């Protein structure tokens, strides 16, 4: 019975972890686009690279 409960908790934890990573990926993508757009507006050039972490 304890093994079943452990697996259930582990799956729930993995699910939350994956959801958190997906939210982070979306936010980073949004920030990268924002920085690229801002740079293009200010300088008229597309930035070579953008680092968001």
MOPAC internal coordinates of N, CA, C and O (Angstrom, degrees):
PM7 1SCF
backbone

  N    0.0000 0     0.00 0     0.00 0    0    0    0
  C    1.4494 1     0.00 0     0.00 0    1    0    0
  C    1.5348 1   110.89 1     0.00 0    2    1    0
  O    1.2310 1   120.21 1   140.23 1    3    2    1
  N    1.3123 1   117.19 1   -39.77 1    3    2    1
  C    1.4600 1   120.31 1  -179.35 1    5    3    2
  C    1.5202 1   110.96 1   -65.17 1    6    5    3
  O    1.2310 1   119.90 1   144.07 1    7    6    5
  N    1.3354 1   117.79 1   -35.93 1    7    6    5
  C    1.4628 1   120.84 1   178.96 1    9    7    6
  C    1.5217 1   110.34 1   -64.53 1   10    9    7
  O    1.2310 1   120.15 1   139.96 1   11   10    9
  N    1.3193 1   117.32 1   -40.04 1   11   10    9
  C    1.4615 1   121.09 1   178.36 1   13   11   10
  C    1.5301 1   110.37 1   -61.10 1   14   13   11
  O    1.2310 1   120.35 1   134.17 1   15   14   13
  N    1.3123 1   116.94 1   -45.83 1   15   14   13
  C    1.4572 1   121.92 1   179.55 1   17   15   14
  C    1.5238 1   110.50 1   -62.99 1   18   17   15
  O    1.2310 1   120.16 1   139.33 1   19   18   17
  N    1.3422 1   117.30 1   -40.67 1   19   18   17
  C    1.4619 1   121.50 1   179.18 1   21   19   18
  C    1.5276 1   110.24 1   -62.56 1   22   21   19
  O    1.2310 1   120.06 1   134.59 1   23   22   21
  N    1.3335 1   117.49 1   -45.41 1   23   22   21
  C    1.4538 1   120.73 1   179.64 1   25   23   22
  C    1.5182 1   111.91 1   -62.43 1   26   25   23
  O    1.2310 1   120.65 1   140.17 1   27   26   25
  N    1.3321 1   116.37 1   -39.83 1   27   26   25
  C    1.4564 1   120.81 1   179.04 1   29   27   26
  C    1.5342 1   110.30 1   -63.92 1   30   29   27
  O    1.2310 1   120.49 1   134.19 1   31   30   29
  N    1.3121 1   116.66 1   -45.81 1   31   30   29
  C    1.4667 1   121.16 1   178.88 1   33   31   30
  C    1.5237 1   109.72 1   -63.71 1   34   33   31
  O    1.2310 1   120.76 1   138.14 1   35   34   33
  N    1.3233 1   116.16 1   -41.86 1   35   34   33
  C    1.4542 1   120.20 1  -179.49 1   37   35   34
  C    1.5313 1   110.59 1   -62.65 1   38   37   35
  O    1.2310 1   119.82 1   138.66 1   39   38   37
  N    1.3273 1   117.95 1   -41.34 1   39   38   37
  C    1.4648 1   121.95 1   178.68 1   41   39   38
  C    1.5229 1   110.82 1   -65.45 1   42   41   39
  O    1.2310 1   120.50 1   139.21 1   43   42   41
  N    1.3206 1   116.65 1   -40.79 1   43   42   41
  C    1.4649 1   120.46 1   178.41 1   45   43   42
  C    1.5193 1   110.50 1   -64.47 1   46   45   43
  O    1.2310 1   120.84 1   138.12 1   47   46   45
  N    1.3212 1   116.00 1   -41.88 1   47   46   45
  C    1.4594 1   120.63 1   178.36 1   49   47   46
  C    1.5163 1   110.65 1   -63.25 1   50   49   47
  O    1.2310 1   120.30 1   135.91 1   51   50   49
  N    1.3183 1   117.04 1   -44.09 1   51   50   49
  C    1.4635 1   121.38 1   178.87 1   53   51   50
  C    1.5274 1   110.50 1   -63.03 1   54   53   51
  O    1.2310 1   120.53 1   140.92 1   55   54   53
  N    1.3082 1   116.60 1   -39.08 1   55   54   53
  C    1.4609 1   120.92 1   178.74 1   57   55   54
  C    1.5282 1   111.18 1   -63.23 1   58   57   55
  O    1.2310 1   120.53 1   134.71 1   59   58   57
  N    1.3329 1   116.59 1   -45.29 1   59   58   57
  C    1.4713 1   120.55 1   177.97 1   61   59   58
  C    1.5226 1   110.85 1   -64.07 1   62   61   59
  O    1.2310 1   120.28 1   139.48 1   63   62   61
  N    1.3315 1   117.07 1   -40.52 1   63   62   61
  C    1.4678 1   122.35 1   179.36 1   65   63   62
  C    1.5367 1   109.53 1   -60.77 1   66   65   63
  O    1.2310 1   120.58 1   132.62 1   67   66   65
  N    1.3309 1   116.50 1   -47.38 1   67   66   65
  C    1.4628 1   120.77 1  -179.42 1   69   67   66
  C    1.5261 1   111.47 1   -63.58 1   70   69   67
  O    1.2310 1   120.27 1   139.88 1   71   70   69
  N    1.3240 1   117.09 1   -40.12 1   71   70   69
  C    1.4638 1   121.14 1   178.42 1   73   71   70
  C    1.5306 1   110.26 1   -64.57 1   74   73   71
  O    1.2310 1   120.49 1   139.89 1   75   74   73
  N    1.3269 1   116.66 1   -40.11 1   75   74   73
  C    1.4591 1   121.01 1   178.39 1   77   75   74
  C    1.5262 1   110.87 1   -64.29 1   78   77   75
  O    1.2310 1   120.41 1   137.01 1   79   78   77
  N    1.3282 1   116.81 1   -42.99 1   79   78   77
  C    1.4696 1   120.69 1   179.28 1   81   79   78
  C    1.5265 1   111.09 1   -64.21 1   82   81   79
  O    1.2310 1   120.31 1   141.46 1   83   82   81
  N    1.3162 1   117.01 1   -38.54 1   83   82   81
  C    1.4654 1   121.01 1   179.17 1   85   83   82
  C    1.5313 1   110.27 1   -66.25 1   86   85   83
  O    1.2310 1   120.54 1   138.08 1   87   86   85
  N    1.3407 1   116.58 1   -41.92 1   87   86   85
  C    1.4681 1   120.30 1   176.75 1   89   87   86
  C    1.5225 1   110.69 1   -61.82 1   90   89   87
  O    1.2310 1   120.36 1   137.98 1   91   90   89
  N    1.3217 1   116.91 1   -42.02 1   91   90   89
  C    1.4617 1   120.83 1   178.94 1   93   91   90
  C    1.5270 1   110.24 1   -63.99 1   94   93   91
  O    1.2310 1   120.14 1   136.69 1   95   94   93
  N    1.3373 1   117.34 1   -43.31 1   95   94   93
  C    1.4612 1   121.01 1  -179.80 1   97   95   94
  C    1.5344 1   110.52 1   -60.11 1   98   97   95
  O    1.2310 1   120.42 1   137.33 1   99   98   97
  N    1.3315 1   116.80 1   -42.67 1   99   98   97
  C    1.4633 1   121.09 1   179.32 1  101   99   98
  C    1.5252 1   111.12 1   -65.10 1  102  101   99
  O    1.2310 1   120.53 1   138.77 1  103  102  101
  N    1.3363 1   116.59 1   -41.23 1  103  102  101
  C    1.4662 1   120.30 1  -179.47 1  105  103  102
  C    1.5292 1   110.94 1   -66.34 1  106  105  103
  O    1.2310 1   120.54 1   138.11 1  107  106  105
  N    1.3263 1   116.57 1   -41.89 1  107  106  105
  C    1.4689 1   120.30 1   178.99 1  109  107  106
  C    1.5250 1   109.63 1   -62.92 1  110  109  107
  O    1.2310 1   120.44 1   136.64 1  111  110  109
  N    1.3214 1   116.77 1   -43.36 1  111  110  109
  C    1.4624 1   120.64 1   178.50 1  113  111  110
  C    1.5300 1   110.80 1   -60.60 1  114  113  111
  O    1.2310 1   120.49 1   137.86 1  115  114  113
  N    1.3299 1   116.66 1   -42.14 1  115  114  113
  C    1.4627 1   121.95 1   179.05 1  117  115  114
  C    1.5373 1   110.41 1   -63.59 1  118  117  115
  O    1.2310 1   120.55 1   135.72 1  119  118  117
  N    1.3325 1   116.54 1   -44.28 1  119  118  117
  C    1.4587 1   120.54 1   179.77 1  121  119  118
  C    1.5295 1   111.34 1   -66.10 1  122  121  119
  O    1.2310 1   120.07 1   139.09 1  123  122  121
  N    1.3330 1   117.47 1   -40.91 1  123  122  121
  C    1.4635 1   120.26 1   177.90 1  125  123  122
  C    1.5288 1   110.41 1   -59.80 1  126  125  123
  O    1.2310 1   120.31 1   134.93 1  127  126  125
  N    1.3133 1   117.01 1   -45.07 1  127  126  125
  C    1.4689 1   120.45 1   178.95 1  129  127  126
  C    1.5210 1   111.12 1   -62.60 1  130  129  127
  O    1.2310 1   120.54 1   139.52 1  131  130  129
  N    1.3234 1   116.57 1   -40.48 1  131  130  129
  C    1.4610 1   121.17 1   178.89 1  133  131  130
  C    1.5300 1   110.88 1   -62.92 1  134  133  131
  O    1.2310 1   120.43 1   135.47 1  135  134  133
  N    1.3317 1   116.79 1   -44.53 1  135  134  133
  C    1.4669 1   120.95 1   179.90 1  137  135  134
  C    1.5273 1   110.65 1   -65.76 1  138  137  135
  O    1.2310 1   120.40 1   135.89 1  139  138  137
  N    1.3220 1   116.83 1   -44.11 1  139  138  137
  C    1.4695 1   120.54 1   178.43 1  141  139  138
  C    1.5294 1   111.08 1   -59.70 1  142  141  139
  O    1.2310 1   120.30 1   134.36 1  143  142  141
  N    1.3236 1   117.04 1   -45.64 1  143  142  141
  C    1.4622 1   121.39 1  -179.84 1  145  143  142
  C    1.5294 1   110.78 1   -63.23 1  146  145  143
  O    1.2310 1   120.83 1   136.14 1  147  146  145
  N    1.3366 1   116.02 1   -43.86 1  147  146  145
  C    1.4590 1   120.63 1   179.52 1  149  147  146
  C    1.5221 1   111.26 1   -61.80 1  150  149  147
  O    1.2310 1   120.60 1   135.76 1  151  150  149
  N    1.3251 1   116.45 1   -44.24 1  151  150  149
  C    1.4662 1   121.01 1   179.99 1  153  151  150
  C    1.5278 1   110.49 1   -63.82 1  154  153  151
  O    1.2310 1   120.47 1   137.36 1  155  154  153
  N    1.3262 1   116.71 1   -42.64 1  155  154  153
  C    1.4612 1   121.58 1   179.83 1  157  155  154
  C    1.5199 1   110.60 1   -62.92 1  158  157  155
  O    1.2310 1   120.04 1   139.50 1  159  158  157
  N    1.3270 1   117.54 1   -40.50 1  159  158  157
  C    1.4632 1   121.44 1   178.77 1  161  159  158
  C    1.5239 1   111.59 1   -67.17 1  162  161  159
  O    1.2310 1   120.45 1   139.76 1  163  162  161
  N    1.3385 1   116.75 1   -40.24 1  163  162  161
  C    1.4706 1   120.22 1  -177.39 1  165  163  162
  C    1.5230 1   113.13 1   -75.26 1  166  165  163
  O    1.2310 1   120.16 1   137.62 1  167  166  165
  N    1.3211 1   117.29 1   -42.38 1  167  166  165
  C    1.4567 1   120.72 1  -172.20 1  169  167  166
  C    1.5230 1   113.87 1  -107.87 1  170  169  167
  O    1.2310 1   120.34 1   161.06 1  171  170  169
  N    1.3087 1   116.96 1   -18.94 1  171  170  169
  C    1.4580 1   120.24 1  -176.38 1  173  171  170
  C    1.5156 1   112.47 1    80.89 1  174  173  171
  O    1.2310 1   120.28 1  -176.11 1  175  174  173
  N    1.3192 1   117.07 1     3.89 1  175  174  173
  C    1.4630 1   121.70 1  -179.63 1  177  175  174
  C    1.5251 1   109.85 1  -123.19 1  178  177  175
  O    1.2310 1   121.70 1   -33.14 1  179  178  177
  N    1.3206 1   114.35 1   146.86 1  179  178  177
  C    1.4634 1   120.70 1   174.29 1  181  179  178
  C    1.5300 1   108.21 1   -74.42 1  182  181  179
  O    1.2310 1   119.44 1   -47.20 1  183  182  181
  N    1.3414 1   118.68 1   132.80 1  183  182  181
  C    1.4655 1   119.18 1   179.29 1  185  183  182
  C    1.5385 1   111.11 1   -66.45 1  186  185  183
  O    1.2310 1   120.99 1   -31.56 1  187  186  185
  N    1.3140 1   115.70 1   148.44 1  187  186  185
  C    1.4687 1   121.15 1   178.21 1  189  187  186
  C    1.5083 1   110.42 1   -66.89 1  190  189  187
  O    1.2310 1   120.52 1   136.06 1  191  190  189
  N    1.3042 1   116.62 1   -43.94 1  191  190  189
  C    1.4700 1   120.94 1  -179.17 1  193  191  190
  C    1.5107 1   109.89 1  -151.66 1  194  193  191
  O    1.2310 1   121.57 1   -25.48 1  195  194  193
  N    1.3058 1   114.60 1   154.52 1  195  194  193
  C    1.4640 1   121.31 1   178.07 1  197  195  194
  C    1.5230 1   106.99 1  -130.54 1  198  197  195
  O    1.2310 1   120.74 1   -48.16 1  199  198  197
  N    1.3185 1   116.19 1   131.84 1  199  198  197
  C    1.4540 1   120.16 1   178.25 1  201  199  198
  C    1.5111 1   109.45 1  -118.78 1  202  201  199
  O    1.2310 1   120.93 1   -64.11 1  203  202  201
  N    1.3041 1   115.83 1   115.89 1  203  202  201
  C    1.4591 1   122.65 1   177.24 1  205  203  202
  C    1.5112 1   107.14 1  -126.04 1  206  205  203
  O    1.2310 1   119.85 1   -53.90 1  207  206  205
  N    1.3434 1   117.89 1   126.10 1  207  206  205
  C    1.4667 1   120.10 1   179.43 1  209  207  206
  C    1.4909 1   110.35 1  -151.18 1  210  209  207
  O    1.2310 1   120.10 1   180.00 1  211  210  209

